[in-house]
Amino acid sequence: MEAAAATEGGGQQRRGGRREVRRIEDATSRQVTFSKRRKGLLKKASELSVLCDAEVALLVFSPRGRFFHFASAPSLEETIDRYISHSQETPANKKPKELITAQVQNMESRAETLAMEIDTVEAYTRKMQGEDLESCSLQELNDLEMQLEKSLSSIRVHKQKKMMDKILQLQQQEKILLEQNAQLLRKQQVS
């Protein structure tokens, strides 16, 4: 079970039960892990808020650019405003409000860019699934057809390999059953 958790987390088991945290290379596994861990993180933020009566704000952007947040105050903006005013008062943290506002605007701009990228990928996916093709030019349709043929070829190669593996497995099972059958026949003849 720990080995599975170590793999899921992208790291390897180290002494003392601690895991080395590394980026998960497989995109699907990374997305699944993000989804599970995000839920846990949001739950922990909520628990911290309730148990300790703390004002908690949490911002998370998924690898696909989706925005998730938690705020224990009535609004996330209220907590951010409180942070901005507090950071101006703290001598160790002398960032002017303009700098923080610029950072927030930069994050918002990045979020908009990521949202546009997501829209582009989703539109491409719909086209690959045969939807929304009316707006495509002849060249775009040819490109889609070539991409689908490449994908289909790759799928066929993987399918062929799986089928060959299954055939080999069944042949091995057949050999074992034939040997067992022969042993039973020999035992029956001896009796």
Backbone as JSON Lines, residues from 0, in Angstrom:
{"i":0,"aa":"M","n":[0.82,-1.2,0.0],"ca":[0.0,0.0,0.0],"c":[0.86,1.26,0.0]}
{"i":1,"aa":"E","n":[1.96,1.24,0.82],"ca":[2.84,2.4,0.85],"c":[3.54,2.6,-0.48]}
{"i":2,"aa":"A","n":[3.88,1.47,-1.13],"ca":[4.55,1.58,-2.43],"c":[3.64,2.24,-3.45]}
{"i":3,"aa":"A","n":[2.34,1.89,-3.39],"ca":[1.38,2.51,-4.3],"c":[1.27,4.0,-4.02]}
{"i":4,"aa":"A","n":[1.26,4.36,-2.75],"ca":[1.16,5.77,-2.39],"c":[2.41,6.52,-2.84]}
{"i":5,"aa":"A","n":[3.58,5.86,-2.72],"ca":[4.82,6.5,-3.15],"c":[4.81,6.73,-4.65]}
{"i":6,"aa":"T","n":[4.32,5.76,-5.38],"ca":[4.25,5.91,-6.83],"c":[3.27,7.0,-7.2]}
{"i":7,"aa":"E","n":[2.12,7.01,-6.54],"ca":[1.11,8.02,-6.84],"c":[1.66,9.41,-6.57]}
{"i":8,"aa":"G","n":[2.42,9.57,-5.5],"ca":[2.95,10.88,-5.15],"c":[4.1,11.31,-6.02]}
{"i":9,"aa":"G","n":[4.58,10.42,-6.88],"ca":[5.64,10.79,-7.78],"c":[7.02,10.61,-7.19]}
{"i":10,"aa":"G","n":[7.13,10.09,-5.99],"ca":[8.43,9.92,-5.37],"c":[8.69,8.49,-5.0]}
{"i":11,"aa":"Q","n":[9.87,8.27,-4.43],"ca":[10.21,6.94,-3.99],"c":[10.3,6.93,-2.48]}
{"i":12,"aa":"Q","n":[10.09,5.75,-1.9],"ca":[10.13,5.59,-0.46],"c":[11.55,5.83,0.05]}
{"i":13,"aa":"R","n":[11.71,6.58,1.13],"ca":[13.0,6.77,1.76],"c":[12.92,6.25,3.17]}
{"i":14,"aa":"R","n":[14.07,6.28,3.86],"ca":[14.1,5.79,5.24],"c":[13.16,6.59,6.11]}
{"i":15,"aa":"G","n":[12.62,5.93,7.13],"ca":[11.74,6.62,8.07],"c":[10.33,6.81,7.53]}
{"i":16,"aa":"G","n":[10.0,6.16,6.42],"ca":[8.64,6.24,5.89],"c":[8.35,7.52,5.13]}
{"i":17,"aa":"R","n":[9.35,8.38,4.95],"ca":[9.11,9.62,4.22],"c":[9.34,9.39,2.75]}
{"i":18,"aa":"R","n":[8.6,10.15,1.94],"ca":[8.72,10.02,0.49],"c":[9.46,11.21,-0.08]}
{"i":19,"aa":"E","n":[10.26,10.92,-1.08],"ca":[10.87,11.98,-1.86],"c":[9.82,12.47,-2.85]}
{"i":20,"aa":"V","n":[9.53,13.74,-2.84],"ca":[8.47,14.27,-3.69],"c":[9.08,14.72,-5.01]}
{"i":21,"aa":"R","n":[8.56,14.15,-6.1],"ca":[9.0,14.51,-7.45],"c":[7.79,14.65,-8.34]}
{"i":22,"aa":"R","n":[7.97,15.34,-9.44],"ca":[6.9,15.53,-10.42],"c":[6.5,14.18,-11.0]}
{"i":23,"aa":"I","n":[5.2,13.95,-11.13],"ca":[4.69,12.72,-11.74],"c":[4.76,12.91,-13.25]}
{"i":24,"aa":"E","n":[5.45,11.99,-13.93],"ca":[5.67,12.14,-15.36],"c":[4.43,11.83,-16.19]}
{"i":25,"aa":"D","n":[3.65,10.82,-15.8],"ca":[2.46,10.44,-16.56],"c":[1.35,11.47,-16.34]}
{"i":26,"aa":"A","n":[0.89,12.08,-17.42],"ca":[-0.1,13.18,-17.33],"c":[-1.4,12.72,-16.68]}
{"i":27,"aa":"T","n":[-1.86,11.52,-17.0],"ca":[-3.12,11.02,-16.44],"c":[-2.96,10.81,-14.93]}
{"i":28,"aa":"S","n":[-1.88,10.16,-14.53],"ca":[-1.63,9.94,-13.1],"c":[-1.48,11.27,-12.37]}
{"i":29,"aa":"R","n":[-0.8,12.22,-13.03],"ca":[-0.61,13.53,-12.4],"c":[-1.96,14.22,-12.18]}
{"i":30,"aa":"Q","n":[-2.87,14.13,-13.17],"ca":[-4.19,14.75,-13.04],"c":[-5.0,14.08,-11.94]}
{"i":31,"aa":"V","n":[-4.96,12.74,-11.88],"ca":[-5.7,12.0,-10.84],"c":[-5.17,12.37,-9.47]}
{"i":32,"aa":"T","n":[-3.83,12.4,-9.33],"ca":[-3.22,12.75,-8.05],"c":[-3.57,14.18,-7.67]}
{"i":33,"aa":"F","n":[-3.53,15.1,-8.64],"ca":[-3.89,16.48,-8.35],"c":[-5.32,16.56,-7.82]}
{"i":34,"aa":"S","n":[-6.23,15.86,-8.48],"ca":[-7.64,15.9,-8.09],"c":[-7.82,15.39,-6.66]}
{"i":35,"aa":"K","n":[-7.19,14.25,-6.35],"ca":[-7.31,13.69,-5.0],"c":[-6.69,14.6,-3.96]}
{"i":36,"aa":"R","n":[-5.48,15.07,-4.24],"ca":[-4.77,15.89,-3.27],"c":[-5.42,17.26,-3.1]}
{"i":37,"aa":"R","n":[-6.0,17.79,-4.19],"ca":[-6.69,19.08,-4.11],"c":[-7.85,18.98,-3.14]}
{"i":38,"aa":"K","n":[-8.63,17.91,-3.26],"ca":[-9.76,17.72,-2.36],"c":[-9.29,17.66,-0.91]}
{"i":39,"aa":"G","n":[-8.18,16.93,-0.68],"ca":[-7.63,16.83,0.67],"c":[-7.14,18.17,1.18]}
{"i":40,"aa":"L","n":[-6.48,18.93,0.31],"ca":[-5.97,20.24,0.7],"c":[-7.1,21.19,1.06]}
{"i":41,"aa":"L","n":[-8.15,21.21,0.24],"ca":[-9.3,22.07,0.53],"c":[-9.98,21.65,1.83]}
{"i":42,"aa":"K","n":[-10.04,20.34,2.07],"ca":[-10.64,19.84,3.31],"c":[-9.81,20.28,4.51]}
{"i":43,"aa":"K","n":[-8.47,20.17,4.41],"ca":[-7.6,20.58,5.51],"c":[-7.73,22.09,5.77]}
{"i":44,"aa":"A","n":[-7.85,22.88,4.72],"ca":[-8.02,24.32,4.9],"c":[-9.31,24.61,5.65]}
{"i":45,"aa":"S","n":[-10.38,23.9,5.28],"ca":[-11.66,24.07,5.95],"c":[-11.57,23.66,7.42]}
{"i":46,"aa":"E","n":[-10.91,22.52,7.68],"ca":[-10.76,22.04,9.05],"c":[-9.97,23.02,9.9]}
{"i":47,"aa":"L","n":[-8.87,23.56,9.34],"ca":[-8.06,24.53,10.06],"c":[-8.89,25.75,10.43]}
{"i":48,"aa":"S","n":[-9.71,26.19,9.5],"ca":[-10.58,27.34,9.74],"c":[-11.56,27.08,10.87]}
{"i":49,"aa":"V","n":[-12.2,25.9,10.83],"ca":[-13.22,25.58,11.84],"c":[-12.59,25.3,13.2]}
{"i":50,"aa":"L","n":[-11.55,24.46,13.23],"ca":[-10.95,24.05,14.5],"c":[-10.27,25.21,15.23]}
{"i":51,"aa":"C","n":[-9.6,26.07,14.5],"ca":[-8.8,27.12,15.12],"c":[-9.4,28.51,14.96]}
{"i":52,"aa":"D","n":[-10.57,28.59,14.37],"ca":[-11.23,29.86,14.11],"c":[-10.27,30.81,13.38]}
{"i":53,"aa":"A","n":[-9.55,30.24,12.41],"ca":[-8.58,31.02,11.63],"c":[-9.21,31.46,10.32]}
{"i":54,"aa":"E","n":[-8.78,32.61,9.86],"ca":[-9.23,33.07,8.54],"c":[-8.27,32.48,7.51]}
{"i":55,"aa":"V","n":[-8.8,31.62,6.65],"ca":[-7.97,30.88,5.7],"c":[-8.41,31.19,4.28]}
{"i":56,"aa":"A","n":[-7.43,31.44,3.42],"ca":[-7.7,31.59,1.99],"c":[-6.71,30.71,1.25]}
{"i":57,"aa":"L","n":[-7.22,29.97,0.27],"ca":[-6.39,29.05,-0.48],"c":[-6.71,29.2,-1.97]}
{"i":58,"aa":"L","n":[-5.67,29.43,-2.78],"ca":[-5.82,29.55,-4.23],"c":[-5.04,28.41,-4.87]}
{"i":59,"aa":"V","n":[-5.67,27.69,-5.81],"ca":[-5.0,26.58,-6.5],"c":[-5.36,26.64,-7.98]}
{"i":60,"aa":"F","n":[-4.34,26.54,-8.83],"ca":[-4.56,26.42,-10.27],"c":[-4.12,25.02,-10.68]}
{"i":61,"aa":"S","n":[-5.01,24.3,-11.34],"ca":[-4.7,22.94,-11.78],"c":[-3.69,22.98,-12.91]}
{"i":62,"aa":"P","n":[-3.09,21.81,-13.23],"ca":[-2.17,21.77,-14.38],"c":[-2.85,22.2,-15.68]}
{"i":63,"aa":"R","n":[-4.17,22.08,-15.74],"ca":[-4.91,22.49,-16.94],"c":[-5.37,23.94,-16.86]}
{"i":64,"aa":"G","n":[-5.04,24.63,-15.76],"ca":[-5.36,26.03,-15.65],"c":[-6.68,26.34,-14.96]}
{"i":65,"aa":"R","n":[-7.35,25.31,-14.46],"ca":[-8.61,25.56,-13.77],"c":[-8.31,26.14,-12.38]}
{"i":66,"aa":"F","n":[-9.18,27.02,-11.93],"ca":[-8.98,27.74,-10.68],"c":[-9.88,27.15,-9.6]}
{"i":67,"aa":"F","n":[-9.28,26.84,-8.45],"ca":[-10.02,26.35,-7.29],"c":[-9.62,27.21,-6.1]}
{"i":68,"aa":"H","n":[-10.57,27.46,-5.23],"ca":[-10.22,28.27,-4.06],"c":[-11.09,27.88,-2.87]}
{"i":69,"aa":"F","n":[-10.61,28.29,-1.7],"ca":[-11.37,28.15,-0.47],"c":[-11.15,29.42,0.32]}
{"i":70,"aa":"A","n":[-12.2,29.93,0.92],"ca":[-12.07,31.1,1.78],"c":[-13.01,30.92,2.97]}
{"i":71,"aa":"S","n":[-12.44,31.07,4.18],"ca":[-13.29,30.95,5.36],"c":[-14.04,32.25,5.62]}
{"i":72,"aa":"A","n":[-13.51,33.36,5.14],"ca":[-14.2,34.64,5.28],"c":[-15.35,34.66,4.27]}
{"i":73,"aa":"P","n":[-16.23,35.65,4.39],"ca":[-17.35,35.7,3.43],"c":[-16.91,35.69,1.98]}
{"i":74,"aa":"S","n":[-15.72,36.27,1.68],"ca":[-15.26,36.24,0.29],"c":[-13.74,36.15,0.25]}
{"i":75,"aa":"L","n":[-13.25,35.61,-0.83],"ca":[-11.81,35.49,-1.04],"c":[-11.19,36.88,-1.16]}
{"i":76,"aa":"E","n":[-11.89,37.78,-1.84],"ca":[-11.38,39.14,-2.03],"c":[-11.17,39.84,-0.68]}
{"i":77,"aa":"E","n":[-12.08,39.58,0.25],"ca":[-11.98,40.2,1.57],"c":[-10.68,39.76,2.26]}
{"i":78,"aa":"T","n":[-10.37,38.47,2.17],"ca":[-9.15,37.95,2.78],"c":[-7.91,38.5,2.07]}
{"i":79,"aa":"I","n":[-7.96,38.61,0.75],"ca":[-6.82,39.16,0.0],"c":[-6.61,40.63,0.36]}
{"i":80,"aa":"D","n":[-7.7,41.4,0.47],"ca":[-7.59,42.81,0.89],"c":[-6.96,42.9,2.27]}
{"i":81,"aa":"R","n":[-7.37,42.0,3.16],"ca":[-6.81,42.0,4.52],"c":[-5.31,41.68,4.46]}
{"i":82,"aa":"Y","n":[-4.94,40.74,3.61],"ca":[-3.52,40.39,3.45],"c":[-2.73,41.6,2.93]}
{"i":83,"aa":"I","n":[-3.29,42.29,1.94],"ca":[-2.6,43.45,1.36],"c":[-2.39,44.53,2.41]}
{"i":84,"aa":"S","n":[-3.43,44.82,3.18],"ca":[-3.29,45.87,4.2],"c":[-2.31,45.42,5.29]}
{"i":85,"aa":"H","n":[-2.32,44.15,5.64],"ca":[-1.41,43.63,6.67],"c":[0.03,43.67,6.17]}
{"i":86,"aa":"S","n":[0.25,43.33,4.91],"ca":[1.61,43.3,4.38],"c":[2.22,44.7,4.33]}
{"i":87,"aa":"Q","n":[1.38,45.72,4.21],"ca":[1.88,47.1,4.21],"c":[2.27,47.53,5.62]}
{"i":88,"aa":"E","n":[1.61,46.97,6.63],"ca":[1.87,47.35,8.01],"c":[3.08,46.61,8.58]}
{"i":89,"aa":"T","n":[3.41,45.44,8.08],"ca":[4.48,44.63,8.63],"c":[5.83,45.11,8.09]}
{"i":90,"aa":"P","n":[6.76,45.53,8.97],"ca":[8.04,46.03,8.49],"c":[8.85,44.98,7.72]}
{"i":91,"aa":"A","n":[8.74,43.73,8.1],"ca":[9.51,42.68,7.44],"c":[8.99,42.42,6.03]}
{"i":92,"aa":"N","n":[7.8,42.87,5.76],"ca":[7.17,42.6,4.47],"c":[6.75,43.93,3.85]}
{"i":93,"aa":"K","n":[7.68,44.68,3.3],"ca":[7.42,46.04,2.85],"c":[7.03,46.12,1.38]}
{"i":94,"aa":"K","n":[6.12,45.28,0.94],"ca":[5.65,45.35,-0.45],"c":[4.54,46.38,-0.54]}
{"i":95,"aa":"P","n":[4.67,47.33,-1.44],"ca":[3.59,48.31,-1.58],"c":[2.35,47.67,-2.19]}
{"i":96,"aa":"K","n":[1.23,48.29,-1.91],"ca":[-0.04,47.77,-2.4],"c":[-0.04,47.65,-3.92]}
{"i":97,"aa":"E","n":[0.63,48.58,-4.6],"ca":[0.67,48.56,-6.06],"c":[1.35,47.3,-6.58]}
{"i":98,"aa":"L","n":[2.43,46.88,-5.9],"ca":[3.15,45.68,-6.32],"c":[2.26,44.45,-6.18]}
{"i":99,"aa":"I","n":[1.56,44.35,-5.06],"ca":[0.68,43.21,-4.84],"c":[-0.48,43.25,-5.83]}
{"i":100,"aa":"T","n":[-1.01,44.44,-6.07],"ca":[-2.09,44.58,-7.06],"c":[-1.59,44.14,-8.43]}
{"i":101,"aa":"A","n":[-0.37,44.52,-8.78],"ca":[0.21,44.11,-10.06],"c":[0.37,42.59,-10.12]}
{"i":102,"aa":"Q","n":[0.77,42.0,-8.99],"ca":[0.92,40.54,-8.95],"c":[-0.43,39.86,-9.13]}
{"i":103,"aa":"V","n":[-1.46,40.41,-8.49],"ca":[-2.8,39.84,-8.64],"c":[-3.26,39.97,-10.09]}
{"i":104,"aa":"Q","n":[-3.02,41.14,-10.69],"ca":[-3.4,41.34,-12.09],"c":[-2.63,40.39,-13.01]}
{"i":105,"aa":"N","n":[-1.36,40.16,-12.69],"ca":[-0.55,39.22,-13.46],"c":[-1.13,37.81,-13.36]}
{"i":106,"aa":"M","n":[-1.53,37.42,-12.15],"ca":[-2.14,36.1,-11.96],"c":[-3.46,36.0,-12.71]}
{"i":107,"aa":"E","n":[-4.25,37.07,-12.67],"ca":[-5.52,37.07,-13.4],"c":[-5.28,36.96,-14.9]}
{"i":108,"aa":"S","n":[-4.26,37.69,-15.39],"ca":[-3.93,37.62,-16.81],"c":[-3.48,36.21,-17.19]}
{"i":109,"aa":"R","n":[-2.66,35.61,-16.34],"ca":[-2.2,34.23,-16.58],"c":[-3.39,33.27,-16.58]}
{"i":110,"aa":"A","n":[-4.32,33.48,-15.65],"ca":[-5.51,32.63,-15.59],"c":[-6.33,32.77,-16.87]}
{"i":111,"aa":"E","n":[-6.46,34.0,-17.38],"ca":[-7.2,34.22,-18.63],"c":[-6.5,33.53,-19.8]}
{"i":112,"aa":"T","n":[-5.17,33.64,-19.84],"ca":[-4.39,32.98,-20.91],"c":[-4.59,31.48,-20.84]}
{"i":113,"aa":"L","n":[-4.51,30.92,-19.63],"ca":[-4.7,29.47,-19.48],"c":[-6.12,29.07,-19.86]}
{"i":114,"aa":"A","n":[-7.09,29.9,-19.52],"ca":[-8.48,29.6,-19.89],"c":[-8.64,29.58,-21.41]}
{"i":115,"aa":"M","n":[-7.97,30.52,-22.1],"ca":[-8.03,30.53,-23.57],"c":[-7.36,29.28,-24.14]}
{"i":116,"aa":"E","n":[-6.23,28.88,-23.53],"ca":[-5.55,27.66,-23.99],"c":[-6.46,26.44,-23.79]}
{"i":117,"aa":"I","n":[-7.16,26.41,-22.67],"ca":[-8.09,25.3,-22.41],"c":[-9.19,25.28,-23.46]}
{"i":118,"aa":"D","n":[-9.72,26.47,-23.77],"ca":[-10.77,26.55,-24.8],"c":[-10.26,26.02,-26.14]}
{"i":119,"aa":"T","n":[-9.02,26.38,-26.48],"ca":[-8.42,25.92,-27.74],"c":[-8.29,24.41,-27.76]}
{"i":120,"aa":"V","n":[-7.79,23.85,-26.65],"ca":[-7.62,22.39,-26.57],"c":[-8.97,21.69,-26.61]}
{"i":121,"aa":"E","n":[-9.96,22.26,-25.91],"ca":[-11.29,21.65,-25.92],"c":[-11.9,21.7,-27.32]}
{"i":122,"aa":"A","n":[-11.7,22.81,-28.05],"ca":[-12.21,22.91,-29.43],"c":[-11.53,21.88,-30.32]}
{"i":123,"aa":"Y","n":[-10.22,21.71,-30.15],"ca":[-9.48,20.71,-30.93],"c":[-10.0,19.3,-30.61]}
{"i":124,"aa":"T","n":[-10.24,19.05,-29.33],"ca":[-10.75,17.73,-28.91],"c":[-12.11,17.47,-29.53]}
{"i":125,"aa":"R","n":[-12.98,18.49,-29.53],"ca":[-14.3,18.32,-30.15],"c":[-14.16,17.99,-31.64]}
{"i":126,"aa":"K","n":[-13.24,18.67,-32.31],"ca":[-13.03,18.4,-33.73],"c":[-12.5,16.99,-33.93]}
{"i":127,"aa":"M","n":[-11.59,16.55,-33.06],"ca":[-11.05,15.19,-33.16],"c":[-12.14,14.15,-32.92]}
{"i":128,"aa":"Q","n":[-13.19,14.54,-32.2],"ca":[-14.31,13.64,-31.94],"c":[-15.4,13.76,-33.01]}
{"i":129,"aa":"G","n":[-15.15,14.59,-34.02],"ca":[-16.1,14.73,-35.12],"c":[-17.18,15.76,-34.88]}
{"i":130,"aa":"E","n":[-16.99,16.63,-33.89],"ca":[-17.97,17.67,-33.59],"c":[-17.44,19.02,-34.1]}
{"i":131,"aa":"D","n":[-18.34,19.96,-34.33],"ca":[-17.98,21.33,-34.73],"c":[-17.08,21.37,-35.97]}
{"i":132,"aa":"L","n":[-17.37,20.55,-36.96],"ca":[-16.53,20.49,-38.16],"c":[-16.97,21.47,-39.24]}
{"i":133,"aa":"E","n":[-18.15,22.09,-39.08],"ca":[-18.68,22.98,-40.11],"c":[-17.74,24.15,-40.39]}
{"i":134,"aa":"S","n":[-17.06,24.64,-39.37],"ca":[-16.22,25.83,-39.53],"c":[-14.82,25.49,-40.06]}
{"i":135,"aa":"C","n":[-14.51,24.21,-40.25],"ca":[-13.17,23.81,-40.69],"c":[-12.98,24.0,-42.19]}
{"i":136,"aa":"S","n":[-11.78,24.43,-42.55],"ca":[-11.42,24.52,-43.97],"c":[-11.06,23.12,-44.46]}
{"i":137,"aa":"L","n":[-10.9,23.0,-45.77],"ca":[-10.52,21.72,-46.36],"c":[-9.17,21.26,-45.82]}
{"i":138,"aa":"Q","n":[-8.23,22.19,-45.69],"ca":[-6.9,21.85,-45.17],"c":[-6.99,21.36,-43.72]}
{"i":139,"aa":"E","n":[-7.8,22.05,-42.9],"ca":[-7.97,21.63,-41.51],"c":[-8.57,20.23,-41.44]}
{"i":140,"aa":"L","n":[-9.55,19.96,-42.31],"ca":[-10.16,18.63,-42.33],"c":[-9.14,17.57,-42.76]}
{"i":141,"aa":"N","n":[-8.29,17.9,-43.75],"ca":[-7.23,16.97,-44.16],"c":[-6.26,16.71,-43.01]}
{"i":142,"aa":"D","n":[-5.88,17.78,-42.31],"ca":[-4.97,17.63,-41.16],"c":[-5.59,16.76,-40.07]}
{"i":143,"aa":"L","n":[-6.88,17.01,-39.79],"ca":[-7.58,16.19,-38.79],"c":[-7.62,14.73,-39.22]}
{"i":144,"aa":"E","n":[-7.9,14.49,-40.49],"ca":[-7.96,13.12,-41.0],"c":[-6.61,12.43,-40.83]}
{"i":145,"aa":"M","n":[-5.52,13.13,-41.16],"ca":[-4.19,12.54,-41.02],"c":[-3.88,12.24,-39.55]}
{"i":146,"aa":"Q","n":[-4.25,13.16,-38.66],"ca":[-4.01,12.94,-37.23],"c":[-4.81,11.75,-36.72]}
{"i":147,"aa":"L","n":[-6.05,11.65,-37.15],"ca":[-6.89,10.52,-36.74],"c":[-6.34,9.2,-37.28]}
{"i":148,"aa":"E","n":[-5.82,9.23,-38.51],"ca":[-5.23,8.01,-39.07],"c":[-3.99,7.59,-38.29]}
{"i":149,"aa":"K","n":[-3.17,8.57,-37.88],"ca":[-2.01,8.27,-37.04],"c":[-2.45,7.66,-35.72]}
{"i":150,"aa":"S","n":[-3.46,8.28,-35.11],"ca":[-3.98,7.78,-33.83],"c":[-4.53,6.38,-33.99]}
{"i":151,"aa":"L","n":[-5.3,6.16,-35.05],"ca":[-5.89,4.85,-35.3],"c":[-4.81,3.81,-35.52]}
{"i":152,"aa":"S","n":[-3.77,4.17,-36.25],"ca":[-2.65,3.26,-36.48],"c":[-1.98,2.89,-35.16]}
{"i":153,"aa":"S","n":[-1.76,3.88,-34.32],"ca":[-1.15,3.63,-33.01],"c":[-2.03,2.72,-32.16]}
{"i":154,"aa":"I","n":[-3.34,2.98,-32.19],"ca":[-4.28,2.15,-31.44],"c":[-4.24,0.72,-31.94]}
{"i":155,"aa":"R","n":[-4.19,0.56,-33.25],"ca":[-4.15,-0.79,-33.83],"c":[-2.88,-1.53,-33.41]}
{"i":156,"aa":"V","n":[-1.75,-0.84,-33.38],"ca":[-0.5,-1.47,-32.96],"c":[-0.61,-1.95,-31.52]}
{"i":157,"aa":"H","n":[-1.15,-1.09,-30.65],"ca":[-1.31,-1.47,-29.24],"c":[-2.3,-2.61,-29.09]}
{"i":158,"aa":"K","n":[-3.38,-2.56,-29.86],"ca":[-4.38,-3.62,-29.81],"c":[-3.77,-4.94,-30.26]}
{"i":159,"aa":"Q","n":[-3.0,-4.89,-31.35],"ca":[-2.35,-6.1,-31.87],"c":[-1.42,-6.7,-30.82]}
{"i":160,"aa":"K","n":[-0.64,-5.84,-30.15],"ca":[0.28,-6.32,-29.11],"c":[-0.5,-6.97,-27.98]}
{"i":161,"aa":"K","n":[-1.57,-6.34,-27.53],"ca":[-2.39,-6.9,-26.44],"c":[-2.98,-8.24,-26.86]}
{"i":162,"aa":"M","n":[-3.44,-8.32,-28.12],"ca":[-4.02,-9.57,-28.6],"c":[-2.96,-10.67,-28.65]}
{"i":163,"aa":"M","n":[-1.75,-10.34,-29.11],"ca":[-0.68,-11.33,-29.15],"c":[-0.3,-11.78,-27.74]}
{"i":164,"aa":"D","n":[-0.24,-10.84,-26.82],"ca":[0.05,-11.2,-25.42],"c":[-1.02,-12.14,-24.88]}
{"i":165,"aa":"K","n":[-2.28,-11.85,-25.19],"ca":[-3.39,-12.69,-24.72],"c":[-3.31,-14.08,-25.36]}
{"i":166,"aa":"I","n":[-2.97,-14.15,-26.66],"ca":[-2.84,-15.44,-27.34],"c":[-1.73,-16.26,-26.68]}
{"i":167,"aa":"L","n":[-0.59,-15.63,-26.4],"ca":[0.5,-16.34,-25.73],"c":[0.08,-16.85,-24.36]}
{"i":168,"aa":"Q","n":[-0.64,-16.02,-23.63],"ca":[-1.13,-16.41,-22.3],"c":[-2.07,-17.61,-22.42]}
{"i":169,"aa":"L","n":[-2.98,-17.57,-23.38],"ca":[-3.92,-18.68,-23.56],"c":[-3.2,-19.94,-24.02]}
{"i":170,"aa":"Q","n":[-2.17,-19.8,-24.85],"ca":[-1.4,-20.96,-25.28],"c":[-0.67,-21.6,-24.1]}
{"i":171,"aa":"Q","n":[-0.15,-20.77,-23.21],"ca":[0.52,-21.3,-22.02],"c":[-0.49,-22.02,-21.13]}
{"i":172,"aa":"Q","n":[-1.68,-21.44,-20.97],"ca":[-2.72,-22.1,-20.18],"c":[-3.13,-23.42,-20.82]}
{"i":173,"aa":"E","n":[-3.23,-23.43,-22.16],"ca":[-3.59,-24.66,-22.86],"c":[-2.54,-25.73,-22.62]}
{"i":174,"aa":"K","n":[-1.26,-25.35,-22.69],"ca":[-0.17,-26.3,-22.47],"c":[-0.25,-26.89,-21.07]}
{"i":175,"aa":"I","n":[-0.5,-26.04,-20.07],"ca":[-0.61,-26.51,-18.69],"c":[-1.78,-27.47,-18.55]}
{"i":176,"aa":"L","n":[-2.93,-27.11,-19.15],"ca":[-4.11,-27.98,-19.06],"c":[-3.88,-29.31,-19.77]}
{"i":177,"aa":"L","n":[-3.18,-29.29,-20.91],"ca":[-2.88,-30.54,-21.61],"c":[-1.97,-31.43,-20.78]}
{"i":178,"aa":"E","n":[-0.98,-30.82,-20.11],"ca":[-0.09,-31.59,-19.24],"c":[-0.85,-32.18,-18.07]}
{"i":179,"aa":"Q","n":[-1.74,-31.39,-17.47],"ca":[-2.55,-31.9,-16.36],"c":[-3.46,-33.02,-16.82]}
{"i":180,"aa":"N","n":[-4.03,-32.86,-18.0],"ca":[-4.91,-33.88,-18.57],"c":[-4.12,-35.17,-18.81]}
{"i":181,"aa":"A","n":[-2.9,-35.05,-19.34],"ca":[-2.06,-36.23,-19.6],"c":[-1.7,-36.92,-18.29]}
{"i":182,"aa":"Q","n":[-1.41,-36.14,-17.24],"ca":[-1.1,-36.73,-15.93],"c":[-2.3,-37.49,-15.38]}
{"i":183,"aa":"L","n":[-3.48,-36.9,-15.53],"ca":[-4.7,-37.57,-15.05],"c":[-4.94,-38.87,-15.81]}
{"i":184,"aa":"L","n":[-4.69,-38.86,-17.12],"ca":[-4.87,-40.08,-17.92],"c":[-3.88,-41.15,-17.49]}
{"i":185,"aa":"R","n":[-2.62,-40.76,-17.22],"ca":[-1.63,-41.73,-16.76],"c":[-2.03,-42.32,-15.41]}
{"i":186,"aa":"K","n":[-2.51,-41.46,-14.5],"ca":[-2.94,-41.94,-13.19],"c":[-4.11,-42.9,-13.33]}
{"i":187,"aa":"Q","n":[-5.01,-42.58,-14.25],"ca":[-6.18,-43.43,-14.46],"c":[-5.76,-44.78,-15.04]}
{"i":188,"aa":"Q","n":[-4.79,-44.8,-15.92],"ca":[-4.32,-46.05,-16.52],"c":[-3.57,-46.9,-15.49]}
{"i":189,"aa":"V","n":[-2.85,-46.26,-14.56],"ca":[-2.12,-46.98,-13.52],"c":[-3.1,-47.62,-12.54]}
{"i":190,"aa":"S","n":[-4.21,-46.97,-12.27],"ca":[-5.17,-47.46,-11.28],"c":[-5.91,-48.66,-11.73]}
